[in-house]
Amino acid sequence: MLSIIYALIPVFLIILLGQGLKRTNLFNDAVWTGFENLCYFVLFPVLLIKTLATAELGSTEILRFSLVLLFAIGTMSALLLLLFPLLNRLMGVSPAAFTSLLQGATRWHGFIALSIVGLLYGDPGVTYMAITMSVIIPPLNIINVAVLARFGEGRSNFHGVMRKLVRNPFILACLTGAGLNLTGIGLPAPFYDVFDILGGGALGLGLLTVGAGLQLGKVKEHRGLVLFGAMIRLLGMPMLMFSGAWLFGIQGLPLVVAVLAGAVPTAASSYVLARQMGGDAALMANLITVQVVLAIVTLPTMMWLAGASGI
């Protein structure tokens, strides 16, 4: 357990540094947006292409691993949809607030997940995380956009969001890397070196942008609902990953990556989607911030339970 905590300390220190830099006003909001776009559109896609293009994909239990991921997100989505009438009656959860709860429980922070596996497990970990992204990003976006279109208060632009999904740089990068691998083309030495240098920059800069995006001044709003939303994400989702791993016989590094994907905080982009499609954007911002803070405790615990220290 202590070894996992020590291994994760740099991750949270870099996030804390990002928050500190944001407070100094050394970089304005436009610069931070530029950093985030650089990570999202260039650095992380380059890292995924490099890793998948050179990975031994035949050695990974892709099918069973994928089933674990789909089982977890499908079960969580179905449970929350079934519980919505009860949440509405007992906790006063409005339809707009429910969309933010669903996003907070099912979507995940790819920057944090990729940075952790890259720092702790190198290319093998990044390979499994790339597969994770390829498998769950499309259904997660479809589920959340459909729920926002049904329950959101704003003017829903379902087809516009679907077009963005098709052009998602993470998905395109995964498809490109897998294509280079499966066709035997791979990544020639000069390109590999370029991609390796650029991909290495993704981990630190991505975590800095996570810290800069935290809105600590607003965490007192929606306290009960925020705590509930944080627990179903940080504890409930990894528990579903454990259940899926038991059902489909996954263990070792694939289990750790699956649990990690379930245990990281929700995606920062959830706030943008909530704002665009009439969800409860204020609640979404609070969920993102509180989940990142609480993950300091819950994330190493879940990774320890998954056996991360033995890998």
N, C-alpha and C positions, 0 to 999 in steps of 0.2 A: 504493500500500500504506500509506504513512504517513498519507494523508488518512483512510483507513478506520480505522486505529488511533486517530487523534486523535478521530474521530467516535464511536468506541466507548468511549473513556476515561471519559466521564461515566456511561455505563451501568454499568461495573464499579466506579467510585467510589461510586455510589449503593448498589450491592450491598454493597460494603465498609462503607459507612456503616451499613447495616442490621445487619451482623454486629457492628459496634462498639456500636451502640445496644442490641443484645440482650445484650452482655456487661456493659453498665453497669447492667442491671436497672432502667433508667428506666421500662420497660414490662414487666409480667409476662407469662407465657405466655398467659394468657387474653386480654390486650389484643392480642398479636400474632395470635392466632387470630381475633380480631374484625377486625383489619385485613385478614387474608387472606380472610375471608368477605365483607367489604365489597367487595374487589376482584373476587372470584369471582362474587358474586351481583348486584352492583349496578354498579360503576364500569366494568369491562371490557364487560359486556353493553350498557351504555348507549353506550359508545364504538363498539361494533360496529353497533348499531342506527342511530346517527347517521350513520356512514360509509356503510353499505349503503343506507340510505334515500335518500341524496342522490348516490350514485355513478352513473356512466354505465356500467351493467353491460353494455350492448350493445357497448362498445368493448373489453371484455376477452375474451381467447381462453379462455373458461371450459372448454370441453371438453378441448382439448389440455393445458391447464394441469392440469386434474383428473387426466388420464391419467398425467401425469408423477408426481404425488403417489401415486396408487394403485400405479403400477409400483414405486416405491421401497419403500413399506412392505410390499407383497406379496412382493417379491423378498427383502427382508431377513428377513421372518418365515419364508418357505419355506426359505431357506438355513440359518437357525439351527435349525429343526426337523429338517432333514436332518442337520445336524452334531451334534445332541445326543448320539447314541451315541458319536461320536468324542470329544466334549468330556468325556463321562462316563468314558470309558476312559483318556484321556491326561491330563486335568486334574482328574479326580475330581469333576466338576460333578454335584451331586445334582439330583434333579428340582426341589426347591424353589429351589435356587440358579439353575437354568436359567430358571425363571419370572422371576426378577429380572433375569437377563441379557437376556431377551427384552423385558421392560418397558423396561430401560435403553437398549436399542438402538432400539426402535421408537417409544416415547412421547416427547413433546416438551414443553418448558416454554413454554406459551402466554404467560405474563406477560413473559418475556424477549423472545420473538419479537415480540409486539405492541408492546412498549416501544421496541425497536430500530427497527422500520419506522415507528412513529409519530414518533419523534424525527428519523429520517434522511429519510423519504420522504413524510411527511404522509398525507393522506387516500388518495392513490392506492396507497401501500404498504399501508395498513390494509385497503383494499378487497380486495387480493389475499390478505392474511393472513386476512381474514374468510372468503373463499372456501376457503382452505386448511383452516380449522377446520371448515367445513361438510362438506368432502369427506372428511377423514381421521379426525376424532374418532369417528364411529360405527364404522367398520371397525376402527380401532385398539383401541377398547374391547372390541369383540366378540372380536377375536383374542386379546387378553391375558386377558380373563375366561375364555374357553374353555380356554386353556392352563393358567391357574391352576386351573380346575375339574378338569382332567385330571392335572396334575402337583403341585398344591399339597398341603400336608400337613394343612391345616385343613379344617373343615367348609365346603364351598363353598356359597355362596348365589347361584347364577348368575342366577336370576330377579330377585332383589332388586337386583343390580347393573345388570341390564338395565333395570329400572324407573328407576333413577337416571340411566341413560344417556338415556332418553326425556325426562327432566326436566332434562337438562344445560342450565344457563343460557346457555352459549356457543352451543349449537345452537339453542335457542329464540330467542336474540337475532339470530342470523344469519337464521333463518326469518322473524322479524318485520321486520327491516330489508329483506330481499329482497322480502317481501310488500308493504311500504309503497312500495318503489321500482317494482315491476312493475305495481301497481295504479294508479300515478300519484298516489297520495295524498301521498307524500313526508313531510316533517317540517315542519309549520307553524313560522313564525319564532319564536314564544315557546318552543315545545318544543325547537327546534333550539338556541337559546341555552342553555337549561337542560342539555340533553344535552351540549353542547359544553363547558360548565364542568365538569360531573361527569366526562365522559370524559377531560378533561385531567388530572384528579387521579389517574387510574388508572395512568399511566405511572410516576410517581415512587414512589407508594405500593406498587405491585406489585413494583418492584425492591427496595425496602426489605424487603419480606416475604421475598423470595428470600434476601437476605443473612442475615436473622434465622433462617432455617430451616437454614442450613448447620451440620453437626455436625463441626467440624474436629478435635475430640479423638479421633475414632474412625477416621480415615482409614488408620491402619496395619493395620487388620484386613483380611484377604482381599486383600493387596496385588496378587498376580499376577492374580487374577480381576478385581479392580477395574480394573486397568490395561487388561486385555483388553477388558472391557466398555466402558470409556471410549473406546478406540480404534475399536471397531466402531460406536459411536454418532457420535463427533465427526469421524471420517474416513470410515468406511464408508458411513454414511447419506447424507452430502452427495455422495459419489462416485456413489451410486445415483441421486440427483437429477440430477446432471450427465448420467449415462447416459440417464435418461428424457427429459431436455430435448433431448438429441441425437436420440433416437429420434422424438420427436414435434414437433420443430422449434420449441422455445420458447427465447426469448432476451430480453435487456433486463431490465426490472424484474420480469416474471414469473419469469425464471430466478433472479434474485437472491433473490426471496422464497422460491422453492422450495428453493434451497440453504440459505438461512437457516433455514427450517423443519427441514431435516435436520441442520443444524450446531449448533443450540442444545442445551443439556443436556436430559436427560430430565425428565419432569414430577415436581414435588415430590409430587403426589398418588399417585405410584407406590408410595411408602412405605405410605400408608394402605391401598391396595388389597392390597399384599403382606401386611400385617398382618391384614387382614380375611379373606383367602382362603388363608392357609397358605403363602405364599411366604417367601423368606428376607429378612425385613424388615431385619436388620442389614446384609446385603450391599447391599440396595437403598438404605439410607441412605448407605452409603459411596460407591456409584455416583453418587448425586445430587451429593454434596459434591465429589468428585474431578472430575466432569465440569464443574461450574461453574468450578472453579479452572483446569483445563486449557483451557477454552474461551476464556480470556483470550488464548491464543496461536492456537488452531485456528480460532476464529470469524472474526477479521479475515482470516486466510489464505484461508479458503474464500470469503469475500465478495469478496476481491480477485480470486481465480481466476474468480469469476462475473461480474466486470466491474463491481462496485458503484461503484468510483471514477469510472466514466465516465457514470453516470446523473445 
